[in-house]
Amino acid sequence: MGAHLGEDGRYYGELPCRWCETHINQAGRRKPRLYCRTSHRLKTYGMWAVGLVSNLF
């Protein structure tokens, strides 16, 4: 499992979503897709922001 960079500079194969571990087919994208849904990306960034603010106080 894992995506690989092809000779044409595109990613092929599958990578797991960083939030839920679902495998995402990269289908020849130029940048690897790291989240299966937009909400999973927003949850990750939201948790990062909450952690940053909580460390300040």
N, CA, C and O atoms as a printed pandas DataFrame, in Angstrom:
     atom_number atom_name residue_name chain_id  residue_number  x_coord  y_coord  z_coord
0              1         N          MET        A               1    0.833   -1.179    0.000
1              2        CA          MET        A               1    0.000    0.000    0.000
2              3         C          MET        A               1    0.876    1.241    0.000
3              4         O          MET        A               1    1.919    1.281    0.653
4              5         N          GLY        A               2    0.462    2.208   -0.707
5              6        CA          GLY        A               2    1.167    3.467   -0.740
6              7         C          GLY        A               2    1.163    4.017   -2.151
7              8         O          GLY        A               2    1.095    3.272   -3.129
8              9         N          ALA        A               3    1.235    5.291   -2.234
9             10        CA          ALA        A               3    1.279    5.936   -3.543
10            11         C          ALA        A               3    2.726    6.071   -3.980
11            12         O          ALA        A               3    3.630    6.179   -3.152
12            13         N          HIS        A               4    2.929    6.065   -5.257
13            14        CA          HIS        A               4    4.270    6.278   -5.785
14            15         C          HIS        A               4    4.216    7.364   -6.849
15            16         O          HIS        A               4    3.188    7.579   -7.491
16            17         N          LEU        A               5    5.316    8.026   -7.017
17            18        CA          LEU        A               5    5.431    9.100   -7.994
18            19         C          LEU        A               5    5.834    8.498   -9.330
19            20         O          LEU        A               5    6.875    7.851   -9.443
20            21         N          GLY        A               6    5.007    8.714  -10.332
21            22        CA          GLY        A               6    5.291    8.184  -11.659
22            23         C          GLY        A               6    6.311    9.035  -12.401
23            24         O          GLY        A               6    6.689   10.112  -11.938
24            25         N          GLU        A               7    6.747    8.552  -13.538
25            26        CA          GLU        A               7    7.726    9.272  -14.352
26            27         C          GLU        A               7    7.178   10.594  -14.873
27            28         O          GLU        A               7    7.943   11.504  -15.191
28            29         N          ASP        A               8    5.851   10.703  -14.962
29            30        CA          ASP        A               8    5.222   11.924  -15.456
30            31         C          ASP        A               8    4.987   12.953  -14.351
31            32         O          ASP        A               8    4.394   14.001  -14.608
32            33         N          GLY        A               9    5.446   12.672  -13.111
33            34        CA          GLY        A               9    5.299   13.612  -12.009
34            35         C          GLY        A               9    3.958   13.545  -11.306
35            36         O          GLY        A               9    3.619   14.445  -10.537
36            37         N          ARG        A              10    3.185   12.491  -11.558
37            38        CA          ARG        A              10    1.876   12.325  -10.927
38            39         C          ARG        A              10    1.917   11.158   -9.952
39            40         O          ARG        A              10    2.727   10.243  -10.096
40            41         N          TYR        A              11    1.030   11.201   -8.952
41            42        CA          TYR        A              11    0.963   10.145   -7.942
42            43         C          TYR        A              11   -0.033    9.078   -8.357
43            44         O          TYR        A              11   -1.123    9.382   -8.842
44            45         N          TYR        A              12    0.353    7.823   -8.161
45            46        CA          TYR        A              12   -0.498    6.678   -8.469
46            47         C          TYR        A              12   -0.514    5.753   -7.258
47            48         O          TYR        A              12    0.454    5.697   -6.500
48            49         N          GLY        A              13   -1.605    5.035   -7.080
49            50        CA          GLY        A              13   -1.747    4.135   -5.943
50            51         C          GLY        A              13   -2.699    4.718   -4.916
51            52         O          GLY        A              13   -3.511    5.586   -5.235
52            53         N          GLU        A              14   -2.599    4.236   -3.673
53            54        CA          GLU        A              14   -3.507    4.673   -2.617
54            55         C          GLU        A              14   -2.731    5.129   -1.396
55            56         O          GLU        A              14   -1.659    4.610   -1.086
56            57         N          LEU        A              15   -3.299    6.112   -0.710
57            58        CA          LEU        A              15   -2.788    6.569    0.579
58            59         C          LEU        A              15   -3.934    6.571    1.574
59            60         O          LEU        A              15   -5.081    6.781    1.178
60            61         N          PRO        A              16   -3.660    6.343    2.862
61            62        CA          PRO        A              16   -4.738    6.397    3.851
62            63         C          PRO        A              16   -5.087    7.846    4.202
63            64         O          PRO        A              16   -4.215    8.713    4.229
64            65         N          CYS        A              17   -6.369    8.096    4.470
65            66        CA          CYS        A              17   -6.820    9.393    4.955
66            67         C          CYS        A              17   -6.165    9.631    6.317
67            68         O          CYS        A              17   -6.087    8.708    7.128
68            69         N          ARG        A              18   -5.703   10.833    6.576
69            70        CA          ARG        A              18   -5.038   11.125    7.844
70            71         C          ARG        A              18   -6.011   11.146    9.021
71            72         O          ARG        A              18   -5.584   11.064   10.173
72            73         N          TRP        A              19   -7.297   11.254    8.752
73            74        CA          TRP        A              19   -8.279   11.311    9.836
74            75         C          TRP        A              19   -8.883    9.931   10.130
75            76         O          TRP        A              19   -8.941    9.518   11.289
76            77         N          CYS        A              20   -9.333    9.215    9.087
77            78        CA          CYS        A              20  -10.089    7.979    9.314
78            79         C          CYS        A              20   -9.430    6.718    8.753
79            80         O          CYS        A              20   -9.984    5.628    8.888
80            81         N          GLU        A              21   -8.271    6.846    8.133
81            82        CA          GLU        A              21   -7.507    5.710    7.596
82            83         C          GLU        A              21   -8.155    5.016    6.392
83            84         O          GLU        A              21   -7.718    3.929    6.014
84            85         N          THR        A              22   -9.181    5.612    5.781
85            86        CA          THR        A              22   -9.762    5.063    4.561
86            87         C          THR        A              22   -8.772    5.267    3.425
87            88         O          THR        A              22   -8.154    6.327    3.328
88            89         N          HIS        A              23   -8.613    4.268    2.568
89            90        CA          HIS        A              23   -7.663    4.383    1.472
90            91         C          HIS        A              23   -8.232    5.239    0.346
91            92         O          HIS        A              23   -9.380    5.063   -0.062
92            93         N          ILE        A              24   -7.414    6.170   -0.153
93            94        CA          ILE        A              24   -7.821    7.116   -1.181
94            95         C          ILE        A              24   -7.001    6.849   -2.434
95            96         O          ILE        A              24   -5.772    6.898   -2.396
96            97         N          ASN        A              25   -7.679    6.567   -3.551
97            98        CA          ASN        A              25   -6.991    6.366   -4.816
98            99         C          ASN        A              25   -6.492    7.721   -5.320
99           100         O          ASN        A              25   -7.278    8.661   -5.440
100          101         N          GLN        A              26   -5.216    7.829   -5.611
101          102        CA          GLN        A              26   -4.634    9.103   -6.031
102          103         C          GLN        A              26   -4.937    9.438   -7.489
103          104         O          GLN        A              26   -4.941   10.611   -7.861
104          105         N          ALA        A              27   -5.185    8.443   -8.305
105          106        CA          ALA        A              27   -5.677    8.623   -9.680
106          107         C          ALA        A              27   -4.891    9.641  -10.504
107          108         O          ALA        A              27   -5.481   10.426  -11.246
108          109         N          GLY        A              28   -3.592    9.632  -10.380
109          110        CA          GLY        A              28   -2.768   10.487  -11.222
110          111         C          GLY        A              28   -2.754   11.952  -10.843
111          112         O          GLY        A              28   -2.555   12.801  -11.712
112          113         N          ARG        A              29   -2.960   12.280   -9.576
113          114        CA          ARG        A              29   -2.930   13.679   -9.138
114          115         C          ARG        A              29   -1.495   14.173   -9.046
115          116         O          ARG        A              29   -0.576   13.388   -8.814
116          117         N          ARG        A              30   -1.305   15.459   -9.224
117          118        CA          ARG        A              30    0.032   16.046   -9.097
118          119         C          ARG        A              30    0.444   16.227   -7.638
119          120         O          ARG        A              30    1.628   16.136   -7.316
120          121         N          LYS        A              31   -0.530   16.485   -6.747
121          122        CA          LYS        A              31   -0.279   16.564   -5.304
122          123         C          LYS        A              31   -1.051   15.425   -4.650
123          124         O          LYS        A              31   -2.208   15.200   -5.004
124          125         N          PRO        A              32   -0.456   14.704   -3.714
125          126        CA          PRO        A              32   -1.193   13.612   -3.087
126          127         C          PRO        A              32   -2.374   14.131   -2.284
127          128         O          PRO        A              32   -2.278   15.157   -1.611
128          129         N          ARG        A              33   -3.478   13.420   -2.359
129          130        CA          ARG        A              33   -4.685   13.763   -1.606
130          131         C          ARG        A              33   -4.579   13.102   -0.244
131          132         O          ARG        A              33   -4.464   11.879   -0.167
132          133         N          LEU        A              34   -4.613   13.879    0.834
133          134        CA          LEU        A              34   -4.351   13.368    2.170
134          135         C          LEU        A              34   -5.613   13.100    2.980
135          136         O          LEU        A              34   -5.549   12.391    3.984
136          137         N          TYR        A              35   -6.755   13.642    2.575
137          138        CA          TYR        A              35   -8.016   13.477    3.307
138          139         C          TYR        A              35   -9.094   13.025    2.342
139          140         O          TYR        A              35   -9.146   13.490    1.203
140          141         N          CYS        A              36   -9.965   12.110    2.795
141          142        CA          CYS        A              36  -10.999   11.587    1.901
142          143         C          CYS        A              36  -12.173   12.547    1.766
143          144         O          CYS        A              36  -12.895   12.496    0.770
144          145         N          ARG        A              37  -12.379   13.425    2.750
145          146        CA          ARG        A              37  -13.483   14.386    2.710
146          147         C          ARG        A              37  -12.977   15.740    3.179
147          148         O          ARG        A              37  -12.014   15.823    3.941
148          149         N          THR        A              38  -13.627   16.791    2.723
149          150        CA          THR        A              38  -13.261   18.144    3.155
150          151         C          THR        A              38  -13.443   18.296    4.658
151          152         O          THR        A              38  -12.644   18.967    5.311
152          153         N          SER        A              39  -14.480   17.684    5.213
153          154        CA          SER        A              39  -14.720   17.804    6.654
154          155         C          SER        A              39  -13.572   17.197    7.459
155          156         O          SER        A              39  -13.270   17.677    8.551
156          157         N          HIS        A              40  -12.933   16.157    6.942
157          158        CA          HIS        A              40  -11.808   15.563    7.657
158          159         C          HIS        A              40  -10.609   16.510    7.662
159          160         O          HIS        A              40   -9.885   16.585    8.655
160          161         N          ARG        A              41  -10.397   17.220    6.580
161          162        CA          ARG        A              41   -9.311   18.208    6.535
162          163         C          ARG        A              41   -9.612   19.354    7.498
163          164         O          ARG        A              41   -8.720   19.807    8.215
164          165         N          LEU        A              42  -10.851   19.823    7.523
165          166        CA          LEU        A              42  -11.224   20.918    8.416
166          167         C          LEU        A              42  -11.140   20.502    9.882
167          168         O          LEU        A              42  -10.741   21.308   10.723
168          169         N          LYS        A              43  -11.506   19.263   10.208
169          170        CA          LYS        A              43  -11.384   18.764   11.578
170          171         C          LYS        A              43   -9.923   18.766   12.013
171          172         O          LYS        A              43   -9.611   19.148   13.141
172          173         N          THR        A              44   -9.039   18.347   11.134
173          174        CA          THR        A              44   -7.614   18.305   11.466
174          175         C          THR        A              44   -7.084   19.708   11.715
175          176         O          THR        A              44   -6.390   19.935   12.706
176          177         N          TYR        A              45   -7.394   20.644   10.845
177          178        CA          TYR        A              45   -6.929   22.019   11.034
178          179         C          TYR        A              45   -7.567   22.652   12.258
179          180         O          TYR        A              45   -6.919   23.430   12.958
180          181         N          GLY        A              46   -8.830   22.332   12.528
181          182        CA          GLY        A              46   -9.510   22.855   13.711
182          183         C          GLY        A              46   -8.868   22.341   14.987
183          184         O          GLY        A              46   -8.685   23.102   15.937
184          185         N          MET        A              47   -8.521   21.054   15.024
185          186        CA          MET        A              47   -7.862   20.484   16.203
186          187         C          MET        A              47   -6.487   21.111   16.404
187          188         O          MET        A              47   -6.059   21.328   17.537
188          189         N          TRP        A              48   -5.796   21.401   15.305
189          190        CA          TRP        A              48   -4.491   22.064   15.395
190          191         C          TRP        A              48   -4.648   23.453   16.001
191          192         O          TRP        A              48   -3.862   23.845   16.864
192          193         N          ALA        A              49   -5.658   24.200   15.556
193          194        CA          ALA        A              49   -5.894   25.553   16.070
194          195         C          ALA        A              49   -6.289   25.523   17.550
195          196         O          ALA        A              49   -5.823   26.349   18.334
196          197         N          VAL        A              50   -7.143   24.577   17.930
197          198        CA          VAL        A              50   -7.541   24.452   19.336
198          199         C          VAL        A              50   -6.329   24.128   20.203
199          200         O          VAL        A              50   -6.180   24.681   21.293
200          201         N          GLY        A              51   -5.476   23.248   19.733
201          202        CA          GLY        A              51   -4.261   22.913   20.465
202          203         C          GLY        A              51   -3.334   24.105   20.618
203          204         O          GLY        A              51   -2.727   24.294   21.672
204          205         N          LEU        A              52   -3.225   24.896   19.587
205          206        CA          LEU        A              52   -2.374   26.086   19.629
206          207         C          LEU        A              52   -2.905   27.091   20.641
207          208         O          LEU        A              52   -2.136   27.621   21.443
208          209         N          VAL        A              53   -4.201   27.360   20.616
209          210        CA          VAL        A              53   -4.813   28.320   21.536
210          211         C          VAL        A              53   -4.736   27.796   22.974
211          212         O          VAL        A              53   -4.465   28.565   23.896
212          213         N          SER        A              54   -4.971   26.501   23.171
213          214        CA          SER        A              54   -4.921   25.967   24.532
214          215         C          SER        A              54   -3.513   26.020   25.121
215          216         O          SER        A              54   -3.357   26.151   26.335
216          217         N          ASN        A              55   -2.502   25.923   24.286
217          218        CA          ASN        A              55   -1.128   26.042   24.771
218          219         C          ASN        A              55   -0.781   27.464   25.160
219          220         O          ASN        A              55    0.110   27.687   25.980
220          221         N          LEU        A              56   -1.478   28.428   24.579
221          222        CA          LEU        A              56   -1.210   29.825   24.906
222          223         C          LEU        A              56   -1.783   30.202   26.275
223          224         O          LEU        A              56   -1.252   31.082   26.954
224          225         N          PHE        A              57   -2.864   29.535   26.675
225          226        CA          PHE        A              57   -3.526   29.874   27.944
226          227         C          PHE        A              57   -3.352   28.739   28.860
227          228         O          PHE        A              57   -3.822   28.784   29.996
